[in-house]
Amino acid sequence: MDRGEASVLKSKTRLNAILAGASVMALGTALPAHAQDNAAASAREANNTIVVTAQFREQNVQDTPIAITAMTGQMLEARGQTSVADLGDFAPNVALEPATGLQGNSIAAFIRGVGQADSSFALEPGVGIYIDDIYYGTTFGAVMDLTDLERVEVLRGPQGTLAGKNSVGGAVKLYTAKPDGTGGGFVEATYGSYDRLDLRASANFAISDELFARVSVVSKSADGYFKRLDYGCVNPGEGFPATGDGGSDCVLGTEGGRDLQAVRLALRYAPVDAPFEVTLRADYANDKSEIAPTKLLYANNPNVRSYVEGDPAAGIPFDSRFLTAPDSYTSYATYSNGGNYTTPFGIDRQVAPGSFSVNPQGSVESWGVSGHVDIDLADNLVLTSITGYRKAEGTSGIDVDGSQLAILLQQFNYSHEQFTQELRLSGQFADGMVDATVGGFYYDANDILTGRNQIPTLLFDFLSDDLVTNRSASAFGHVEVHVTDNINLIGGLRYTNDKKVYNYSRLNVDGSVPSGVPLTPNFLLAGLNGESGTFKGDRVDYRLGFNVTPIDDLMLYAQVSTGFKGGGINPRPSAPDQVLTFGPEKLTTYEAGFKSQLVDGRVRLNGAVFLNDYTDIQLVRYNCPDSVVLSCSVPSNAGDAEVLGFELETFLEPVDNFTIDGSLGYLDFDYKEIKNASTQVTLGMVAPFISKWQLSAGAQYRAELPGGASITPRVDWSYRSDFWYNSINNDYNKIDGYNLVNGRITFESADGNWSLSGAVTNIFDKFYYTGKSENVASFGVVTGNPGRPREWSVTLRRNF
């Protein structure tokens, strides 16, 4: 429905709402029986009529010629999905995981094998994250809560013309529930494993006949499921002193705990007789959760010995003794280094300015405001303005070696600030034969990364305070030509101009500038302080396609579309001559698909097959023969590849009240060229986070009880095959495939006001890893991030 039609129907909609409310009151106790008679049809209709806005206008997802997984807020609740990281379990060829501890509170997001796992502000995401059409320009702080959403759209394939840069793999779009003045809300409490306590509430109300409001709040807390053990306490005979009181269980602390509070407010002004509508939103979140659990999997560095001068355990090497039991949620990480340690430069002891400890936390405090304005300029012509400001600040600390020894300890403070503005002019022309949108987009971000990096084995112990400015502007157009009632042509074009500046600060921990004198602390970094690098680039993306409807409830489509992931500057130079830029990744996708609804909506089957032409892939060089420092970590455009894949999604309702949903994804990644051997990537390797197979299935049955109440059991299963976490594939960073099964059962009262749910996630208590970090060559260390174990919860909800 376009804005012109929406404006005309405003008063009718309100009248219908009033009449519907009066009808409900008149029906009284007869309503539950009537609801039972129509429950199956309503659920089926809701599943088949999800409205999306992927093409700048409202469309049924089944009428949109894009590979989309769309879920309503009710669907998310039925599956128990509460975070962005949960969405990848049920969308084909999608991986959304909390990043490794090295990356702080960020997300590793990949769609169809394209994405980003590094949270550095110098690097761009490969999957666009949007909140109410506001682009969020970094992976840091993107593990967002899904409370009180209207819907989620997961778009697969490059969205270069529709969404813009960095949506090259696809996009994840979150839409919060709008205030509509109809009243209602809910209060919900959840208690579960590890003293989990979640509280959620939302209220939707009218302030006046034309001004509506919605308020949502959430609080989540839980103890960590991963224990940090005191090595000296657990192994008293090895000479290491205990580092804490430990108690009888020798526990220093935990990882994986949750501590989140958030609030969201929305105001919607919709005057009946005026040709405009305004929605204002504001939100605040304070996430003080513990860092993602990090388990030491490999330890072998003969250059590292006990660090405490005079320690009776002096001389004990860093080796497998610091590994805890396999498949256990434990480590010996102390998140602290002492003041003395052995180095590989022939110096027996290198004295640091003092001991260094960090907090094992992945905190993010964020807030944002936005304004969405629609103005009817004429019949079927709407001007839309979307303005947003967001700021996020956070801290993360990581003890990479997971032991009492001093190898790599880091503390980072992140600050991300962004402003976005989008203007769109949309309309229908030629008696409805043409739908067209033109517009412009502007993005302005300022990022700061401060921290301390203590790497004793390389004589590094320095402070960083880097500033990154990121500007992007684009102009775009999208057109759909309805040639006949059954044939549509689609075209799109977007021009983007980018500029990014990275300013480096490298200081000794006492605030002085590294001297450059050999074998003094941080001498390799001399000359980097005050350096800066600049990246500039522009890009044109396009989309061409068509779709046909040969019979009712069957749509066929084909298209070619492009997108890119922005270029940048090396964020981790070891010398000034490593301050180098790299260009954007580029993707062209050839795709054909179908969408179908059969048997009166009881069967829905959607599918797509695609070929990605993936060029200038950003890979890291680890050898820089032209630099004064041979060892390096420099991103470069060093790879070209082809990716062949297909996807299927289905929804079945074989009998009333019994539904089955499922998905299947397949990816075949094939490097065609590696342009620089120093990346250590070879043609037989594949990009990170690419599982050849990804499957999911879910089933639920709503059983009606005497008196009108109901009970609904649901089970969900997901599987992904093996994948690698790093571009350089080896056994150290290979993650074995795994199956996960979740279950939930919900009792709902006859009037729908009360519900009680019990849930178990990871029912079979599968031990698996969501990520691995491999630093064998540099530090002799491999770590992994265990996924959550089996957990139970009970939820009580009151709707009003």
C-alpha positions, 0 to 999 in steps of 0.5 A, spaced: 500 500 500 502 506 498 502 512 502 496 515 498 492 509 499 494 509 507 492 516 508 485 515 505 484 509 509 487 512 516 480 514 518 477 508 516 482 504 519 480 507 526 473 506 525 474 499 523 478 498 530 473 502 534 467 497 531 472 491 532 473 493 539 465 494 540 464 487 537 469 484 542 466 486 548 459 484 545 461 477 543 464 476 551 465 469 553 463 467 546 470 469 543 474 464 545 470 458 541 470 463 535 478 464 536 479 456 536 475 455 530 479 460 526 486 459 530 489 455 524 486 459 518 489 465 522 496 462 523 496 460 516 494 467 513 499 470 518 505 466 516 503 467 508 502 474 509 508 477 512 509 484 509 516 486 508 519 493 505 525 490 502 524 494 495 522 501 498 514 499 498 510 494 502 509 487 499 507 481 501 514 477 502 511 472 497 511 477 492 518 480 493 523 477 488 528 477 493 531 471 497 528 473 504 527 470 510 522 474 514 519 472 521 514 476 525 515 477 533 510 472 534 515 467 530 521 469 534 518 468 541 515 461 539 522 459 537 525 462 543 530 467 539 532 473 543 538 476 540 541 477 533 545 471 534 540 467 534 537 468 527 542 464 523 540 458 526 534 458 521 535 462 515 539 458 510 546 460 508 546 465 514 552 465 520 551 470 525 555 468 531 558 472 537 565 474 535 571 471 539 573 474 545 579 478 541 573 482 538 570 484 544 562 485 544 561 484 536 558 479 531 561 475 526 556 476 520 556 472 514 551 471 508 552 466 502 559 466 505 561 474 505 561 477 511 566 480 517 569 477 523 574 482 525 571 488 529 576 493 527 573 500 525 578 500 519 574 494 516 567 494 513 562 489 515 560 485 509 552 484 512 548 490 513 545 491 520 539 495 520 534 498 525 528 501 523 532 502 516 537 506 520 544 503 518 549 501 523 556 501 520 560 496 525 560 489 527 562 492 534 555 492 539 551 489 533 549 483 538 542 486 539 536 484 543 530 482 539 525 485 544 518 487 542 519 487 534 514 487 529 518 483 524 525 481 522 528 481 514 534 477 513 535 479 505 540 474 502 545 476 496 548 483 494 543 489 496 548 494 493 542 498 490 537 497 495 541 498 501 548 500 499 555 499 501 557 493 506 550 489 504 554 485 499 553 478 502 546 481 504 542 485 510 539 483 517 533 488 518 530 489 524 523 493 525 521 495 532 513 494 533 510 501 531 505 505 536 498 504 533 494 507 539 490 500 540 492 499 547 495 493 549 502 490 552 505 485 556 509 483 562 514 477 562 518 474 567 523 468 565 527 464 570 532 459 568 539 455 568 545 459 571 540 463 575 538 466 569 532 472 570 529 476 564 524 481 565 521 484 559 515 489 558 511 493 553 506 498 553 502 501 547 497 506 548 494 513 545 496 519 548 491 523 543 487 521 537 493 523 533 499 521 537 501 514 539 506 511 544 510 505 545 514 503 551 519 497 551 523 495 557 528 489 558 533 486 563 537 480 563 542 477 568 545 470 568 551 467 571 557 465 566 557 458 564 564 457 563 569 457 569 576 460 570 580 456 574 586 457 579 592 453 576 596 453 582 590 451 586 588 445 582 595 443 581 598 445 588 604 440 586 607 444 580 610 450 584 605 455 582 602 459 587 594 460 587 592 467 584 586 467 588 582 465 594 579 460 590 575 456 595 574 449 595 572 449 587 578 453 585 574 458 581 577 465 580 571 467 576 566 466 570 565 467 562 559 468 558 555 471 564 549 476 562 547 483 565 543 487 560 538 493 561 535 496 555 529 501 554 526 503 548 520 509 546 517 510 540 512 516 538 508 516 532 504 522 530 499 521 525 494 527 524 487 525 520 487 531 516 494 532 514 498 529 509 504 527 513 506 522 519 512 522 523 515 517 528 520 518 533 524 513 536 529 513 542 533 507 545 538 506 551 542 499 552 547 498 558 550 491 556 555 489 562 555 482 560 562 478 561 566 476 555 565 470 550 568 464 553 575 462 551 578 456 552 585 454 551 586 448 546 593 448 544 599 451 548 607 450 545 611 456 546 618 455 549 620 462 549 615 463 555 617 461 562 614 463 569 614 470 569 615 472 577 622 473 579 624 468 585 618 464 583 619 457 585 616 455 579 620 459 575 622 456 568 616 452 567 614 452 560 608 454 556 605 447 554 599 443 554 599 443 562 595 449 561 590 445 557 583 444 561 579 437 560 577 437 553 569 438 552 569 442 559 567 449 560 573 451 563 580 455 563 586 457 567 585 464 564 587 469 569 586 476 565 593 478 569 600 479 567 606 480 572 612 485 571 617 480 569 617 475 563 622 471 558 623 474 551 626 470 545 631 476 544 636 473 548 634 477 554 633 473 560 628 478 563 624 484 560 621 488 566 615 491 564 613 498 568 608 494 572 603 488 572 597 489 568 590 486 569 584 487 565 576 485 566 574 479 562 568 483 560 565 485 553 561 491 555 557 496 551 553 502 553 549 505 547 543 509 545 540 512 539 535 517 536 531 517 530 526 520 526 522 517 520 517 522 516 513 521 510 509 526 506 504 525 501 506 530 496 501 528 491 496 522 490 501 516 489 507 520 491 511 520 497 517 524 500 520 520 506 526 522 510 529 517 515 534 521 520 538 517 525 544 518 530 547 512 534 553 512 539 556 506 542 562 505 547 564 499 550 570 495 553 573 488 552 579 484 555 582 478 553 587 473 556 589 470 549 594 464 552 589 462 558 594 461 563 598 465 568 604 466 563 605 472 560 604 472 552 598 476 550 594 480 554 589 486 551 584 491 554 580 495 548 576 501 549 571 502 543 567 508 541 563 509 535 558 515 533 554 515 527 549 520 523 545 517 518 540 521 513 536 518 507 531 522 503 527 518 498 522 520 493 517 514 491 511 514 487 507 510 482 506 513 475 503 511 468 496 509 471 500 504 476 504 501 471 511 504 474 513 504 481 519 508 482 524 510 488 530 515 487 534 518 493 540 519 497 544 517 503 549 520 507 553 516 513 558 520 517 562 516 523 567 517 528 570 511 531 576 511 537 579 505 539 584 506 545 587 500 549 593 497 552 597 491 548 602 487 552 605 482 548 612 480 552 615 475 547 615 481 542 617 486 547 611 490 546 607 493 551 604 499 548 598 504 549 594 505 542 589 511 541 586 511 534 581 515 531 578 513 525 573 518 521 568 514 515 564 518 510 560 515 505 555 518 500 550 515 495 545 517 490 540 511 488 534 509 484 529 503 483 524 502 478 519 496 477 515 496 471 509 492 471 509 490 463 502 486 464 499 483 470 503 477 470 510 480 468 514 485 471 521 488 470 526 491 475 532 495 475 536 499 480 542 503 480 547 506 486 553 511 486 557 511 492 563 515 494 567 513 500 572 516 504 576 514 511 582 516 515 585 512 520 590 516 525 595 512 529 597 513 536 602 508 539 605 510 546 609 507 551 605 505 557 608 511 561 606 516 555 612 517 552 614 515 544 617 509 543 625 511 542 626 506 536 633 503 540 633 496 538 631 491 544 628 497 548 620 496 549 616 497 543 622 499 538 619 496 532 613 501 533 617 507 533 615 512 528 608 510 528 605 515 533 602 521 529 602 517 522 595 517 518 592 513 512 587 515 507 582 511 503 578 514 498 574 510 493 567 510 489 563 505 486 557 504 481 552 498 483 546 495 479 540 490 479 537 488 473 531 483 473 524 480 472 519 476 475 513 472 472 507 469 475 505 464 470 499 461 475 496 464 481 501 463 487 507 461 483 512 467 482 518 465 478 524 471 478 531 472 475 536 477 476 543 480 476 545 484 482 552 487 485 555 490 491 561 491 495 564 491 501 568 498 503 576 499 502 580 501 508 587 502 511 591 497 515 589 497 522 595 493 525 602 496 522 608 494 525 612 500 522 610 506 518 611 503 511 605 498 513 600 504 513 597 501 507 590 502 504 586 496 500 580 497 496 573 494 496 571 487 495 566 486 489 560 481 488 556 480 482 551 475 483 546 471 478 540 468 481 534 465 479 528 463 484 521 461 485 516 463 490 510 458 491 503 457 495 499 451 494 493 447 497 490 454 500 496 456 503 498 450 507 504 449 503 509 454 501 516 452 498 521 458 496 527 456 493 533 460 489 540 458 486 545 463 485 552 464 482 557 469 486 563 472 482 567 474 488 573 479 486 578 483 490 577 479 496 580 482 502 586 477 505 591 479 510 598 478 508 603 476 513 610 477 510 612 484 507 619 483 504 619 491 502 618 493 510 623 494 515 619 489 519 618 483 515 613 480 519 606 484 518 598 483 518 596 487 512 589 487 509 590 486 501 585 485 495 588 478 494 583 473 492 578 472 486 573 466 487 566 463 485 561 461 489 555 456 487 549 455 492 542 454 492 537 455 498 530 452 500 525 454 505 518 451 506 512 451 511 507 446 511 500 445 515 498 438 513 492 438 518 489 444 522 494 446 528 500 442 526 505 446 522 512 444 520 517 449 517 524 448 514 530 450 510 536 448 506 542 451 504 548 449 500 555 453 498 560 451 494 566 456 494 572 456 489 578 460 489 580 462 482 586 466 483 590 468 489 594 474 487 599 474 493 602 468 496 604 472 502 597 471 505 598 464 505 591 462 502 592 457 497 587 455 491 584 449 495 582 453 501 575 456 502 573 463 506 571 463 513 564 461 516 562 457 509 559 451 511 557 447 505 551 444 508 546 448 513 539 445 515 534 447 519 527 444 521 521 446 526 515 443 528 509 445 533 502 442 534 497 447 538 492 442 542 486 445 544 484 444 551 477 444 554 474 451 556 478 454 550 485 454 553 491 451 549 498 447 549 503 448 544 509 443 544 515 445 539 521 442 537 527 446 533 533 442 530 539 446 526 545 443 523 551 446 519 557 442 516 564 443 518 567 450 517 573 454 518 574 460 522 580 463 519 582 465 511 588 460 512 584 453 513 588 448 518 586 443 523 587 449 528 581 453 526 577 448 523 570 447 527 566 441 526 559 441 524 554 440 529 547 439 530 543 443 536 536 441 538 531 446 542 524 444 545 519 449 548 512 447 550 507 453 552 500 453 555 495 459 553 489 461 557 482 461 554 482 468 553 489 469 551 491 473 557 496 468 560 501 464 558 506 459 561 512 456 557 518 451 559 524 451 554 530 447 553 536 449 549 541 444 546 537 439 549 542 433 548 548 438 551 552 438 545 559 441 546 561 445 540 565 451 538 562 457 535 569 460 533 576 459 534 583 463 534 589 460 531 596 464 533 601 458 533 606 461 528 606 468 533 605 465 540 604 458 540 596 459 542 590 456 539 583 458 543 576 456 542 569 459 544 564 454 546 557 455 545 552 455 550 551 448 554 544 445 555 539 450 559 532 450 561 528 456 563 520 457 565 517 464 562 510 467 565 507 472 561 501 476 562 498 480 556 493 486 556 
